[in-house]
Amino acid sequence: MQTVTDVETLERLYGVVGQSSVLKEVDHLHPAYRPFIERSPFMVLATGGPGGLDASPRGDPAGFVVIEDAHTLLLPDRRGNNRIDSLRNILADPRVALLFFVPGVNETLRVNGRASIVIEPSMLERFPFEGKLPRSVLRITVETVFFQCSRSLIRAGLWDPARHVARAELPSNGAILEALSQGSINGGEYDRDLPGRLKTSLY
């Protein structure tokens, strides 16, 4: 199988980078980019560590990632499954990549930087939700920022309701867990209890 093994071959294959693709990358949170973060209710956090790479979805009401200044973002770590894959990775390698989505908008925003895990009470108290505080806040020092053009989301039809998939067409959480646990988890019971569990454990 023919593969690419060097940068020179790769660059010949794809051609010259367009001027706009170079100019759009900056080392700070430019005013033109800030609205993408302020209006985003969902982003993906990518990290890497000794166990490998990880990409974790993060969501909250729009603006949940706070722009502290032109070089700093603050991301509260809300309640989850306690796997803490991303946090383990950050302890080993602080480099992170963020991908911000805005519903109905086909462009996304990419941010790369380095993160630290802050548990200072005064920091946690800045991010209450329904009376509950996050266990930690990621303080992200921004290194590069640029927008991703709309091609991928247009091709995917991500925001097109006609292309949305009914949840029932995919295996349920309980069905997956029952299959993977070889029946030690009752999938029907898990699915039946899930709505109530989610309602009481979001924050």
MDTraj code that builds the backbone (N, CA, C; nanometers):
import mdtraj as md
import numpy as np

residues = "MET GLN THR VAL THR ASP VAL GLU THR LEU GLU ARG LEU TYR GLY VAL VAL GLY GLN SER SER VAL LEU LYS GLU VAL ASP HIS LEU HIS PRO ALA TYR ARG PRO PHE ILE GLU ARG SER PRO PHE MET VAL LEU ALA THR GLY GLY PRO GLY GLY LEU ASP ALA SER PRO ARG GLY ASP PRO ALA GLY PHE VAL VAL ILE GLU ASP ALA HIS THR LEU LEU LEU PRO ASP ARG ARG GLY ASN ASN ARG ILE ASP SER LEU ARG ASN ILE LEU ALA ASP PRO ARG VAL ALA LEU LEU PHE PHE VAL PRO GLY VAL ASN GLU THR LEU ARG VAL ASN GLY ARG ALA SER ILE VAL ILE GLU PRO SER MET LEU GLU ARG PHE PRO PHE GLU GLY LYS LEU PRO ARG SER VAL LEU ARG ILE THR VAL GLU THR VAL PHE PHE GLN CYS SER ARG SER LEU ILE ARG ALA GLY LEU TRP ASP PRO ALA ARG HIS VAL ALA ARG ALA GLU LEU PRO SER ASN GLY ALA ILE LEU GLU ALA LEU SER GLN GLY SER ILE ASN GLY GLY GLU TYR ASP ARG ASP LEU PRO GLY ARG LEU LYS THR SER LEU TYR".split()
xyz = np.array([
    [0.0849, -0.1190, 0.0000],
    [0.0000, 0.0000, 0.0000],
    [0.0887, 0.1244, 0.0000],
    [0.0609, 0.2159, -0.0909],
    [0.1423, 0.3365, -0.1029],
    [0.1062, 0.4342, 0.0094],
    [0.2064, 0.4807, 0.0802],
    [0.1842, 0.5726, 0.1921],
    [0.2783, 0.6922, 0.1815],
    [0.2452, 0.7975, 0.2541],
    [0.3304, 0.9158, 0.2624],
    [0.4169, 0.9035, 0.3863],
    [0.5470, 0.9221, 0.3700],
    [0.6393, 0.9049, 0.4820],
    [0.7275, 1.0261, 0.5075],
    [0.7089, 1.1354, 0.4307],
    [0.7909, 1.2539, 0.4532],
    [0.7097, 1.3789, 0.4212],
    [0.7517, 1.4898, 0.4825],
    [0.6794, 1.6160, 0.4695],
    [0.6825, 1.6676, 0.3260],
    [0.7946, 1.6498, 0.2583],
    [0.8067, 1.6998, 0.1211],
    [0.7006, 1.6382, 0.0295],
    [0.6829, 1.5062, 0.0412],
    [0.5808, 1.4386, -0.0398],
    [0.4414, 1.4890, -0.0042],
    [0.4185, 1.5072, 0.1232],
    [0.2883, 1.5553, 0.1693],
    [0.2573, 1.6939, 0.1125],
    [0.3573, 1.7817, 0.1148],
    [0.3365, 1.9179, 0.0652],
    [0.3164, 1.9205, -0.0859],
    [0.3847, 1.8322, -0.1579],
    [0.3627, 1.8241, -0.3025],
    [0.2219, 1.7736, -0.3319],
    [0.1750, 1.6817, -0.2501],
    [0.0430, 1.6227, -0.2700],
    [-0.0680, 1.7256, -0.2509],
    [-0.0539, 1.8109, -0.1486],
    [-0.1612, 1.9042, -0.1140],
    [-0.1418, 2.0453, -0.1696],
    [-0.0216, 2.0800, -0.2100],
    [-0.0006, 2.2106, -0.2691],
    [0.0277, 2.3203, -0.1679],
    [0.0320, 2.4424, -0.2182],
    [0.0680, 2.5585, -0.1379],
    [-0.0485, 2.6001, -0.0475],
    [-0.0145, 2.6373, 0.0748],
    [-0.1159, 2.6862, 0.1685],
    [-0.1634, 2.8234, 0.1240],
    [-0.2948, 2.8444, 0.1219],
    [-0.3493, 2.9734, 0.0820],
    [-0.3133, 3.0824, 0.1817],
    [-0.3007, 3.2044, 0.1315],
    [-0.2618, 3.3165, 0.2167],
    [-0.3589, 3.3354, 0.3332],
    [-0.4874, 3.3231, 0.3061],
    [-0.5858, 3.3433, 0.4123],
    [-0.5726, 3.2386, 0.5222],
    [-0.5316, 3.1170, 0.4857],
    [-0.5165, 3.0099, 0.5845],
    [-0.4010, 3.0370, 0.6791],
    [-0.3049, 3.1159, 0.6333],
    [-0.1913, 3.1534, 0.7174],
    [-0.2255, 3.2759, 0.8013],
    [-0.2885, 3.3745, 0.7382],
    [-0.3176, 3.5009, 0.8061],
    [-0.4180, 3.4849, 0.9191],
    [-0.5056, 3.3836, 0.9096],
    [-0.6106, 3.3698, 1.0104],
    [-0.5596, 3.3185, 1.1449],
    [-0.4381, 3.2660, 1.1486],
    [-0.3834, 3.2137, 1.2747],
    [-0.3137, 3.3236, 1.3529],
    [-0.3536, 3.3403, 1.4804],
    [-0.2924, 3.4398, 1.5682],
    [-0.2560, 3.3736, 1.7010],
    [-0.1818, 3.4452, 1.7827],
    [-0.1354, 3.3880, 1.9091],
    [-0.2137, 3.4382, 2.0294],
    [-0.3316, 3.4948, 2.0031],
    [-0.4120, 3.5489, 2.1120],
    [-0.5595, 3.5455, 2.0735],
    [-0.6445, 3.5786, 2.1690],
    [-0.7886, 3.5783, 2.1455],
    [-0.8300, 3.7122, 2.0863],
    [-0.8128, 3.7223, 1.9567],
    [-0.8446, 3.8451, 1.8835],
    [-0.9930, 3.8791, 1.9000],
    [-1.0289, 4.0075, 1.9049],
    [-1.1707, 4.0454, 1.9175],
    [-1.2613, 3.9799, 1.8139],
    [-1.2102, 3.9533, 1.6939],
    [-1.2918, 3.8898, 1.5900],
    [-1.3242, 3.7447, 1.6242],
    [-1.2427, 3.6817, 1.7087],
    [-1.2632, 3.5419, 1.7444],
    [-1.3438, 3.5235, 1.8730],
    [-1.3471, 3.6248, 1.9565],
    [-1.4119, 3.6109, 2.0870],
    [-1.5593, 3.5709, 2.0788],
    [-1.6385, 3.6246, 1.9833],
    [-1.7800, 3.5842, 1.9782],
    [-1.8018, 3.4347, 1.9579],
    [-1.7086, 3.3663, 1.8912],
    [-1.7230, 3.2228, 1.8711],
    [-1.7168, 3.1482, 2.0043],
    [-1.6387, 3.1991, 2.0971],
    [-1.6278, 3.1375, 2.2294],
    [-1.7456, 3.1795, 2.3172],
    [-1.7804, 3.3067, 2.3103],
    [-1.8883, 3.3594, 2.3936],
    [-2.0241, 3.3003, 2.3585],
    [-2.0445, 3.2607, 2.2334],
    [-2.1730, 3.2065, 2.1894],
    [-2.1726, 3.0538, 2.1804],
    [-2.0648, 2.9913, 2.2207],
    [-2.0538, 2.8460, 2.2081],
    [-2.1042, 2.7752, 2.3337],
    [-2.2006, 2.6813, 2.3193],
    [-2.2450, 2.5995, 2.4312],
    [-2.1806, 2.4601, 2.4313],
    [-2.0925, 2.4370, 2.3332],
    [-2.0342, 2.3031, 2.3193],
    [-1.8953, 2.3125, 2.2569],
    [-1.8018, 2.2367, 2.3149],
    [-1.6681, 2.2314, 2.2583],
    [-1.6078, 2.0934, 2.2863],
    [-1.5003, 2.0641, 2.2171],
    [-1.4282, 1.9383, 2.2362],
    [-1.2894, 1.9712, 2.2885],
    [-1.2500, 1.9025, 2.3945],
    [-1.1191, 1.9207, 2.4564],
    [-1.0325, 1.8001, 2.4228],
    [-0.9204, 1.8245, 2.3541],
    [-0.8279, 1.7170, 2.3179],
    [-0.7023, 1.7252, 2.4031],
    [-0.6595, 1.6101, 2.4545],
    [-0.5406, 1.6024, 2.5389],
    [-0.4606, 1.4781, 2.5017],
    [-0.3390, 1.4707, 2.5541],
    [-0.2550, 1.3530, 2.5317],
    [-0.1737, 1.3227, 2.6550],
    [-0.1486, 1.1930, 2.6774],
    [-0.0703, 1.1530, 2.7931],
    [-0.0076, 1.0177, 2.7708],
    [0.0516, 0.9600, 2.8752],
    [0.1177, 0.8303, 2.8615],
    [0.0250, 0.7202, 2.8105],
    [-0.1043, 0.7301, 2.8428],
    [-0.1992, 0.6273, 2.7995],
    [-0.2528, 0.6485, 2.6598],
    [-0.2141, 0.7602, 2.5961],
    [-0.2610, 0.7871, 2.4612],
    [-0.3343, 0.9198, 2.4527],
    [-0.4108, 0.9365, 2.3462],
    [-0.4827, 1.0605, 2.3199],
    [-0.6275, 1.0489, 2.3644],
    [-0.6914, 1.1649, 2.3841],
    [-0.8297, 1.1656, 2.4273],
    [-0.8972, 1.2915, 2.3750],
    [-1.0227, 1.2798, 2.3333],
    [-1.1036, 1.3956, 2.2944],
    [-1.2340, 1.3878, 2.3722],
    [-1.2612, 1.4907, 2.4522],
    [-1.3736, 1.4870, 2.5447],
    [-1.4720, 1.6001, 2.5152],
    [-1.6023, 1.5694, 2.5013],
    [-1.7017, 1.6752, 2.4790],
    [-1.7283, 1.7516, 2.6081],
    [-1.7446, 1.8840, 2.5957],
    [-1.7779, 1.9683, 2.7099],
    [-1.8911, 2.0628, 2.6701],
    [-1.9907, 2.0756, 2.7555],
    [-2.1029, 2.1607, 2.7225],
    [-2.1658, 2.2238, 2.8442],
    [-2.2242, 2.3410, 2.8236],
    [-2.2907, 2.4180, 2.9268],
    [-2.3592, 2.5337, 2.8536],
    [-2.4357, 2.6168, 2.9234],
    [-2.4933, 2.7324, 2.8543],
    [-2.3851, 2.8149, 2.7849],
    [-2.4204, 2.8754, 2.6730],
    [-2.3243, 2.9523, 2.5936],
    [-2.2456, 3.0492, 2.6805],
    [-2.1164, 3.0548, 2.6558],
    [-2.0280, 3.1396, 2.7341],
    [-1.9671, 3.0698, 2.8541],
    [-1.9852, 2.9380, 2.8635],
    [-1.9343, 2.8670, 2.9804],
    [-1.7817, 2.8651, 2.9858],
    [-1.7168, 2.8790, 2.8692],
    [-1.5714, 2.8981, 2.8676],
    [-1.5476, 3.0489, 2.8732],
    [-1.4832, 3.0930, 2.9783],
    [-1.4680, 3.2365, 3.0038],
    [-1.3361, 3.2885, 2.9475],
    [-1.3451, 3.4002, 2.8781],
    [-1.2253, 3.4683, 2.8285],
    [-1.1746, 3.5589, 2.9403],
    [-1.0678, 3.5181, 3.0038],
    [-1.0106, 3.5952, 3.1147],
    [-0.9351, 3.7169, 3.0621],
    [-0.8572, 3.6946, 2.9581],
    [-0.7855, 3.8026, 2.8907],
    [-0.7451, 3.7519, 2.7527],
    [-0.6664, 3.8283, 2.6798],
    [-0.6333, 3.7938, 2.5414],
    [-0.5536, 3.6646, 2.5279],
    [-0.5003, 3.6151, 2.6388],
    [-0.4173, 3.4946, 2.6322],
    [-0.4630, 3.3843, 2.7269],
    [-0.5816, 3.4008, 2.7878],
    [-0.6236, 3.3047, 2.8901],
    [-0.7712, 3.2697, 2.8800],
    [-0.8004, 3.1394, 2.8850],
    [-0.9368, 3.0883, 2.8923],
    [-0.9549, 3.0114, 3.0226],
    [-1.0772, 3.0137, 3.0755],
    [-1.1106, 2.9390, 3.1958],
    [-1.2254, 2.8436, 3.1645],
    [-1.2043, 2.7154, 3.1928],
    [-1.3029, 2.6115, 3.1627],
    [-1.3380, 2.5348, 3.2901],
    [-1.4594, 2.5574, 3.3469],
    [-1.4988, 2.4810, 3.4656],
    [-1.5210, 2.3345, 3.4304],
    [-1.4756, 2.2456, 3.5162],
    [-1.4913, 2.1022, 3.4915],
    [-1.6143, 2.0542, 3.5679],
    [-1.7243, 2.0375, 3.4951],
    [-1.8497, 1.9983, 3.5581],
    [-1.8514, 1.8487, 3.5904],
    [-1.9560, 1.8105, 3.6612],
    [-1.9716, 1.6718, 3.7059],
    [-1.9743, 1.5755, 3.5873],
    [-1.9079, 1.4619, 3.6015],
    [-1.9035, 1.3629, 3.4954],
    [-1.8982, 1.2221, 3.5522],
    [-1.8295, 1.1339, 3.4808],
    [-1.8243, 0.9935, 3.5223],
    [-1.7013, 0.9614, 3.6066],
    [-1.6227, 1.0648, 3.6380],
    [-1.5029, 1.0517, 3.7225],
    [-1.3903, 0.9701, 3.6589],
    [-1.3968, 0.9489, 3.5279],
    [-1.2829, 0.8848, 3.4613],
    [-1.1619, 0.9791, 3.4599],
    [-1.1881, 1.1076, 3.4557],
    [-1.0869, 1.2145, 3.4535],
    [-0.9722, 1.1871, 3.3547],
    [-1.0057, 1.1320, 3.2376],
    [-0.9032, 1.1047, 3.1368],
    [-0.8297, 1.2321, 3.0967],
    [-0.9045, 1.3386, 3.0714],
    [-0.8420, 1.4642, 3.0277],
    [-0.7511, 1.5208, 3.1358],
    [-0.7958, 1.5174, 3.2602],
    [-0.7173, 1.5745, 3.3691],
    [-0.5907, 1.4931, 3.3946],
    [-0.6007, 1.3619, 3.3858],
    [-0.4814, 1.2784, 3.4000],
    [-0.3788, 1.3150, 3.2916],
    [-0.4282, 1.3318, 3.1693],
    [-0.3375, 1.3658, 3.0599],
    [-0.2705, 1.5002, 3.0825],
    [-0.3477, 1.5982, 3.1281],
    [-0.2927, 1.7325, 3.1486],
    [-0.1819, 1.7317, 3.2537],
    [-0.1956, 1.6479, 3.3552],
    [-0.0896, 1.6376, 3.4559],
    [0.0415, 1.5892, 3.3940],
    [0.0307, 1.5039, 3.2937],
    [0.1501, 1.4496, 3.2282],
    [0.1979, 1.5381, 3.1140],
    [0.1042, 1.6024, 3.0442],
    [0.1368, 1.6847, 2.9282],
    [0.0334, 1.7969, 2.9210],
    [0.0715, 1.9204, 2.9516],
    [-0.0268, 2.0293, 2.9605],
    [-0.0819, 2.0775, 2.8272],
    [-0.0303, 2.0281, 2.7157],
    [-0.0784, 2.0753, 2.5859],
    [-0.2225, 2.0307, 2.5625],
    [-0.3057, 2.1250, 2.5175],
    [-0.4458, 2.0956, 2.4903],
    [-0.4866, 2.1592, 2.3576],
    [-0.5925, 2.1050, 2.2986],
    [-0.6526, 2.1627, 2.1788],
    [-0.8029, 2.1708, 2.2022],
    [-0.8628, 2.2843, 2.1663],
    [-1.0051, 2.3071, 2.1859],
    [-1.0713, 2.3315, 2.0509],
    [-1.1913, 2.2778, 2.0336],
    [-1.2685, 2.3000, 1.9120],
    [-1.4073, 2.3472, 1.9538],
    [-1.4395, 2.4733, 1.9204],
    [-1.5656, 2.5343, 1.9614],
    [-1.6696, 2.5278, 1.8499],
    [-1.7926, 2.4908, 1.8878],
    [-1.9062, 2.4871, 1.7956],
    [-2.0113, 2.5887, 1.8406],
    [-2.0745, 2.6541, 1.7427],
    [-2.1890, 2.7415, 1.7685],
    [-2.3066, 2.6851, 1.6895],
    [-2.4169, 2.6495, 1.7542],
    [-2.5305, 2.5887, 1.6834],
    [-2.5760, 2.6728, 1.5642],
    [-2.5914, 2.6063, 1.4501],
    [-2.6369, 2.6737, 1.3299],
    [-2.5281, 2.7420, 1.2500],
    [-2.4068, 2.7461, 1.3049],
    [-2.2940, 2.8120, 1.2373],
    [-2.1980, 2.7048, 1.1873],
    [-2.1599, 2.7116, 1.0626],
    [-2.0760, 2.6064, 1.0044],
    [-1.9268, 2.6253, 1.0301],
    [-1.8839, 2.7473, 1.0625],
    [-1.7440, 2.7664, 1.0984],
    [-1.7226, 2.7245, 1.2436],
    [-1.6063, 2.6712, 1.2728],
    [-1.5692, 2.6379, 1.4098],
    [-1.4430, 2.7153, 1.4461],
    [-1.4105, 2.7159, 1.5738],
    [-1.2902, 2.7871, 1.6201],
    [-1.1956, 2.6895, 1.6865],
    [-1.0699, 2.6933, 1.6455],
    [-0.9683, 2.6036, 1.7000],
    [-0.8712, 2.6832, 1.7867],
    [-0.8479, 2.6325, 1.9060],
    [-0.7562, 2.6974, 2.0008],
    [-0.6583, 2.5932, 2.0519],
    [-0.5311, 2.6257, 2.0499],
    [-0.4287, 2.5383, 2.1062],
    [-0.3563, 2.6125, 2.2178],
    [-0.3184, 2.5392, 2.3212],
    [-0.2484, 2.6038, 2.4317],
    [-0.2030, 2.5034, 2.5351],
    [-0.1847, 2.5534, 2.6563],
    [-0.1400, 2.4692, 2.7673],
    [-0.2305, 2.4940, 2.8868],
    [-0.2656, 2.3860, 2.9566],
    [-0.3635, 2.3956, 3.0646],
    [-0.3036, 2.3586, 3.1993],
    [-0.3565, 2.4216, 3.3025],
    [-0.3267, 2.3826, 3.4404],
    [-0.4599, 2.3611, 3.5121],
    [-0.4588, 2.2756, 3.6131],
    [-0.5801, 2.2403, 3.6866],
    [-0.5837, 2.3227, 3.8152],
    [-0.6788, 2.4152, 3.8232],
    [-0.6877, 2.5073, 3.9366],
    [-0.7979, 2.4620, 4.0316],
    [-0.7657, 2.4549, 4.1617],
    [-0.8656, 2.4198, 4.2628],
    [-0.8755, 2.5279, 4.3707],
    [-0.8173, 2.6442, 4.3451],
    [-0.8268, 2.7570, 4.4370],
    [-0.9736, 2.7906, 4.4602],
    [-1.0197, 2.7931, 4.5870],
    [-1.1618, 2.8179, 4.6152],
    [-1.2169, 2.9442, 4.5493],
    [-1.1386, 3.0506, 4.5473],
    [-1.1879, 3.1745, 4.4874],
    [-1.2139, 3.1584, 4.3380],
    [-1.1397, 3.0704, 4.2728],
    [-1.1627, 3.0432, 4.1311],
    [-1.2890, 2.9591, 4.1126],
    [-1.3032, 2.8538, 4.1919],
    [-1.4210, 2.7677, 4.1816],
    [-1.5493, 2.8462, 4.2059],
    [-1.5441, 2.9415, 4.2976],
    [-1.6623, 3.0195, 4.3331],
    [-1.7092, 3.1115, 4.2209],
    [-1.6281, 3.1285, 4.1193],
    [-1.6678, 3.2093, 4.0039],
    [-1.7607, 3.1333, 3.9098],
    [-1.7742, 3.0004, 3.9300],
    [-1.8480, 2.9181, 3.8339],
    [-1.9579, 2.8350, 3.8992],
    [-2.0461, 2.8975, 3.9788],
    [-2.1562, 2.8191, 4.0371],
    [-2.2626, 2.7905, 3.9326],
    [-2.3302, 2.6795, 3.9487],
    [-2.4480, 2.6507, 3.8662],
    [-2.5447, 2.5715, 3.9513],
    [-2.6640, 2.6257, 3.9673],
    [-2.7649, 2.5644, 4.0528],
    [-2.7085, 2.5357, 4.1913],
    [-2.6286, 2.6294, 4.2411],
    [-2.5742, 2.6188, 4.3755],
    [-2.4570, 2.5246, 4.3908],
    [-2.4094, 2.4667, 4.2805],
    [-2.2988, 2.3710, 4.2881],
    [-2.1763, 2.4254, 4.2148],
    [-2.0592, 2.3992, 4.2726],
    [-1.9342, 2.4459, 4.2151],
    [-1.8636, 2.3322, 4.1415],
    [-1.7828, 2.3648, 4.0415],
    [-1.7009, 2.2615, 3.9778],
    [-1.5923, 2.2155, 4.0735],
    [-1.5413, 2.0963, 4.0530],
    [-1.4326, 2.0471, 4.1380],
    [-1.2996, 2.1110, 4.1008],
    [-1.2894, 2.1551, 3.9751],
    [-1.1672, 2.2217, 3.9302],
    [-1.2004, 2.3104, 3.8120],
    [-1.1077, 2.3964, 3.7773],
    [-1.1196, 2.4831, 3.6602],
    [-0.9900, 2.4713, 3.5814],
    [-1.0017, 2.4518, 3.4510],
    [-0.8828, 2.4500, 3.3672],
    [-0.8478, 2.5931, 3.3287],
    [-0.7264, 2.6317, 3.3580],
    [-0.6760, 2.7617, 3.3153],
    [-0.5884, 2.7370, 3.1932],
    [-0.6326, 2.7861, 3.0789],
    [-0.5667, 2.7543, 2.9526],
    [-0.4936, 2.8764, 2.8995],
    [-0.3632, 2.8643, 2.8865],
    [-0.2815, 2.9693, 2.8271],
    [-0.2809, 2.9487, 2.6764],
    [-0.3353, 3.0449, 2.6048],
    [-0.3559, 3.0332, 2.4604],
    [-0.2251, 3.0541, 2.3840],
    [-0.2009, 2.9661, 2.2857],
    [-0.0816, 2.9777, 2.2014],
    [-0.1169, 3.0071, 2.0563],
    [-0.2199, 2.9407, 2.0031],
    [-0.2641, 2.9687, 1.8662],
    [-0.4159, 2.9636, 1.8593],
    [-0.4711, 3.0485, 1.7740],
    [-0.6158, 3.0555, 1.7536],
    [-0.6424, 3.0768, 1.6053],
    [-0.7364, 3.0021, 1.5487],
    [-0.7789, 3.0284, 1.4119],
    [-0.9135, 2.9624, 1.3861],
    [-0.9888, 3.0178, 1.2906],
    [-1.1179, 2.9587, 1.2585],
    [-1.1010, 2.8512, 1.1523],
    [-1.1873, 2.7508, 1.1598],
    [-1.1915, 2.6448, 1.0598],
    [-1.3063, 2.6752, 0.9648],
    [-1.2807, 2.6718, 0.8360],
    [-1.3851, 2.7060, 0.7388],
    [-1.5007, 2.6074, 0.7454],
    [-1.6072, 2.6376, 0.6726],
    [-1.7338, 2.5672, 0.6869],
    [-1.7440, 2.4346, 0.6118],
    [-1.6432, 2.3977, 0.5336],
    [-1.6582, 2.2819, 0.4440],
    [-1.7005, 2.1538, 0.5167],
    [-1.6348, 2.1223, 0.6272],
    [-1.6614, 1.9935, 0.6922],
    [-1.8035, 1.9857, 0.7460],
    [-1.8532, 2.0934, 0.8079],
    [-1.9881, 2.0898, 0.8625],
    [-2.0933, 2.0959, 0.7532],
    [-2.0613, 2.1636, 0.6418],
    [-2.1532, 2.1636, 0.5278],
    [-2.1623, 2.0232, 0.4695],
    [-2.0472, 1.9586, 0.4529],
    [-2.0489, 1.8220, 0.3999],
    [-2.1259, 1.7283, 0.4922],
    [-2.1109, 1.7500, 0.6232],
    [-2.1785, 1.6642, 0.7202],
    [-2.3274, 1.6941, 0.7314],
    [-2.3671, 1.8164, 0.6957],
    [-2.5058, 1.8559, 0.7165],
    [-2.5424, 1.8533, 0.8639],
    [-2.4484, 1.8931, 0.9481],
    [-2.4642, 1.8762, 1.0922],
    [-2.5873, 1.9463, 1.1483],
    [-2.6180, 2.0648, 1.0963],
    [-2.7302, 2.1415, 1.1516],
    [-2.8599, 2.1216, 1.0727],
    [-2.8604, 2.0336, 0.9760],
    [-2.9772, 2.0113, 0.8917],
    [-3.0719, 1.9112, 0.9596],
    [-3.1884, 1.9552, 1.0076],
    [-3.2806, 1.8634, 1.0765],
    [-3.3180, 1.7420, 0.9920],
    [-3.3198, 1.7584, 0.8618],
    [-3.3579, 1.6464, 0.7751],
    [-3.2559, 1.5332, 0.7809],
    [-3.1350, 1.5646, 0.8278],
    [-3.0312, 1.4624, 0.8348],
    [-3.0043, 1.4154, 0.9772],
    [-3.0846, 1.4626, 1.0713],
    [-3.0689, 1.4171, 1.2090],
    [-3.1125, 1.2713, 1.2218],
    [-3.0470, 1.1992, 1.3095],
    [-3.0735, 1.0560, 1.3299],
    [-3.1559, 1.0371, 1.4559],
    [-3.2611, 0.9598, 1.4482],
    [-3.3423, 0.9298, 1.5658],
    [-3.2601, 0.8459, 1.6633],
    [-3.2641, 0.8802, 1.7921],
    [-3.1837, 0.8088, 1.8919],
    [-3.2146, 0.6594, 1.8925],
    [-3.3392, 0.6238, 1.8636],
    [-3.3797, 0.4829, 1.8660],
    [-3.3134, 0.4001, 1.7574],
    [-3.2532, 0.4654, 1.6587],
    [-3.1865, 0.3923, 1.5507],
    [-3.0488, 0.3404, 1.5930],
    [-3.0004, 0.3852, 1.7077],
    [-2.8699, 0.3412, 1.7583],
    [-2.8890, 0.2627, 1.8879],
    [-2.7932, 0.1773, 1.9235],
    [-2.8054, 0.1046, 2.0496],
    [-2.8158, 0.2004, 2.1675],
    [-2.9013, 0.1683, 2.2629],
    [-2.9156, 0.2512, 2.3822],
    [-2.7943, 0.2337, 2.4725],
    [-2.7789, 0.3271, 2.5694],
    [-2.6689, 0.3140, 2.6656],
    [-2.6754, 0.1802, 2.7384],
    [-2.7962, 0.1443, 2.7795],
    [-2.8123, 0.0189, 2.8520],
    [-2.7793, -0.1016, 2.7670],
    [-2.8209, -0.0981, 2.6403],
    [-2.7917, -0.2109, 2.5514],
    [-2.6412, -0.2273, 2.5316],
    [-2.5714, -0.1171, 2.5196],
    [-2.4257, -0.1219, 2.5030],
    [-2.3604, -0.1813, 2.6269],
    [-2.4007, -0.1308, 2.7442],
    [-2.3395, -0.1788, 2.8686],
    [-2.3721, -0.3253, 2.8947],
    [-2.4943, -0.3678, 2.8624],
    [-2.5306, -0.5081, 2.8816],
    [-2.4471, -0.5984, 2.7922],
    [-2.4249, -0.5543, 2.6672],
    [-2.3451, -0.6354, 2.5750],
    [-2.1991, -0.6411, 2.6193],
    [-2.1434, -0.5268, 2.6587],
    [-2.0023, -0.5230, 2.6963],
    [-1.9762, -0.5925, 2.8301],
    [-2.0773, -0.5940, 2.9168],
    [-2.0592, -0.6577, 3.0481],
    [-2.1020, -0.8035, 3.0455],
    [-2.1364, -0.8520, 2.9270],
    [-2.1817, -0.9909, 2.9101],
    [-2.3008, -1.0218, 3.0000],
    [-2.3884, -0.9222, 3.0130],
    [-2.5120, -0.9442, 3.0857],
    [-2.5090, -0.9122, 3.2331],
    [-2.3928, -0.8738, 3.2878],
    [-2.3878, -0.8440, 3.4309],
    [-2.4597, -0.7132, 3.4637],
    [-2.4770, -0.6265, 3.3631],
    [-2.5568, -0.5044, 3.3779],
    [-2.6872, -0.5255, 3.3029],
    [-2.7973, -0.4991, 3.3706],
    [-2.9281, -0.5123, 3.3085],
    [-2.9558, -0.3862, 3.2261],
    [-2.9525, -0.4004, 3.0953],
    [-2.9663, -0.2847, 3.0086],
    [-3.1004, -0.2160, 3.0194],
    [-3.2076, -0.2944, 3.0332],
    [-3.3409, -0.2365, 3.0451],
    [-3.3540, -0.1501, 3.1694],
    [-3.3040, -0.2010, 3.2819],
    [-3.3094, -0.1247, 3.4065],
    [-3.2238, 0.0012, 3.3959],
    [-3.1070, -0.0117, 3.3336],
    [-3.0180, 0.1034, 3.3197],
    [-3.0865, 0.2133, 3.2394],
    [-3.1459, 0.1774, 3.1267],
    [-3.2140, 0.2764, 3.0424],
    [-3.3341, 0.3377, 3.1129],
    [-3.4039, 0.2577, 3.1901],
    [-3.5229, 0.3068, 3.2596],
    [-3.4857, 0.4099, 3.3663],
    [-3.3727, 0.3879, 3.4333],
    [-3.3305, 0.4781, 3.5409],
    [-3.2516, 0.5985, 3.4905],
    [-3.2030, 0.5917, 3.3660],
    [-3.1122, 0.6951, 3.3159],
    [-3.1701, 0.8362, 3.3166],
    [-3.2932, 0.8607, 3.2691],
    [-3.3443, 0.9980, 3.2691],
    [-3.3440, 1.0630, 3.4068],
    [-3.3854, 0.9893, 3.5072],
    [-3.3850, 1.0420, 3.6436],
    [-3.2449, 1.0655, 3.6948],
    [-3.1538, 0.9738, 3.6588],
    [-3.0149, 0.9881, 3.7032],
    [-2.9498, 1.1106, 3.6412],
    [-2.9783, 1.1330, 3.5131],
    [-2.9232, 1.2511, 3.4465],
    [-2.9780, 1.3795, 3.5078],
    [-3.1068, 1.3778, 3.5379],
    [-3.1707, 1.4972, 3.5926],
    [-3.1093, 1.5403, 3.7233],
    [-3.0686, 1.4426, 3.8046],
    [-3.0148, 1.4740, 3.9383],
    [-2.8636, 1.4835, 3.9424],
    [-2.7959, 1.4550, 3.8290],
    [-2.6490, 1.4511, 3.8336],
    [-2.5811, 1.5394, 3.7300],
    [-2.6558, 1.6312, 3.6675],
    [-2.5937, 1.7172, 3.5671],
    [-2.4903, 1.8101, 3.6306],
    [-2.5163, 1.8552, 3.7532],
    [-2.4249, 1.9502, 3.8199],
    [-2.3971, 1.9055, 3.9620],
])
top = md.Topology()
chain = top.add_chain()
for i, resn in enumerate(residues, 1):
    res = top.add_residue(resn, chain, resSeq=i)
    for name in ("N", "CA", "C"):
        top.add_atom(name, md.element.get_by_symbol(name[0]), res)
traj = md.Trajectory(xyz[None], top)
